[in-house]
Amino acid sequence: MANKTSTAQKGIGYKIKNMTDTNMLLTITIVIFFLMYIGAIVFQGEGFLRPQTFLSMLNANGALIITSCGMSLVMITGGIDISVGGVVALVSMCSAVYLDYHNGSILGAVLISLGIGLAFGIVQGYLVAYLDIQPFIVSLAGMFFARGMTTIVNTNPFNVQNEAFVALKDTRVIVPGLGSVNKLGRYVDAYVEIGVVVALLVVILMFIMLRWTKLGRSFYAVGGNQQSALMLGINVRRTKFLSHLICSLLAGIGGFVYFLHVGSGSASHAMGMEMNAIASSIIGGTMLTGGVGNIIGTLFGVLSLSTIQNIVSSAGLDQAWWTGITIAAMLCLFLVIQSVVMARKKKAQSLNK
């Protein structure tokens, strides 16, 4: 009996020791999210118990979820893209102008969004992958260009009145069984917006690609060690190019989802979204050094960011700096966790040698 117990303990120890960095960081992210949400329920009242409170977080962050998925992909390959917020704003403004000023169609607006995303992806991907320019510098130029073009397209913010768009914007997907009774005693259905459905589909598709496809494994290999990736026969330049292409394409999709949520065009839209996308990726377990990351973790990173913002707001600290301080504290916490994981990895590698 003692031998069996000892063997089981060794087996558990072996599994823990060989848990991948990605799974470890994902587990930590999920645990911290649930602890925060439970803490919000305990200390902030029953508002967080309502299913619609959680669904409203998804509604408000559908675009951020999509852009964060693209950001995580680029970071997994060891790069970064800070132009995504500018792309979202440009897509939102171009779609708004096309629908309102030119009486355009929804399909046309979607094609414009995808076209803008692809254009940024092709240009930035080529400069990074084939001309070896630092991704930060390339995407910084892309951010300034996108913000400048947004202002050129239209300087004045306005709400879109296109009937087809307004009908699509107001469409709600009812989530059965999660409704609640409001203060007037009426039963109110729980719902999500169309953009949330798109965001969850993106998360599923990105998760499948990174987990079970050759291309997905190539992204991790390039981010982990480019020389080793070359020795394995992976086309490093093409892989980097595709990561930036997919990231910008997702920014284009995220831009249209953002537009669906706000229903307007403005040069100030999506300010700071690139920083929130980076923060969500880091909180979700994607390492700045590359080679480690998980799209499910990124989803929970966005939810964690939104939860802490709601907690700060519910506590009566509505000033912007309090939100900034709490996000900074969370980032520091997760960067420390990542440093511990890296130190553990280096120690294991030195012991193996």
Secondary structure, DSSP 8 states (H G I E B T S, - for coil): -HHHHHHHHHHHHHHHHT--HHHHHHHHHHHHHHHHHHHHHHHH-GGGGSHHHHHHHHHHTHHHHHHHHHHHHHHHTT---TTHHHHHHHHHHHHHHHHHHS---HHHHHHHHHHHHHHHHHHHHHHHHTS---HHHHHHHHHHHHHHHHHHH-SS-EE---HHHHHHHT-EEEEEEEEEE-TTS-EEEEEEEHHHHHHHHHHHHHHHHHHHSHHHHHHHHHHH-HHHHHHTT--HHHHHHHHHHHHHHHHHHHHHHHHHHH-EE-TTTTTTHHHHHHHHHHHTT--TTSS---HHHHHHHHHHHHHHHHHHHHTT--SHHHHHHHHHHHHHHHHHHHHHHHHHHHHHHHHH-
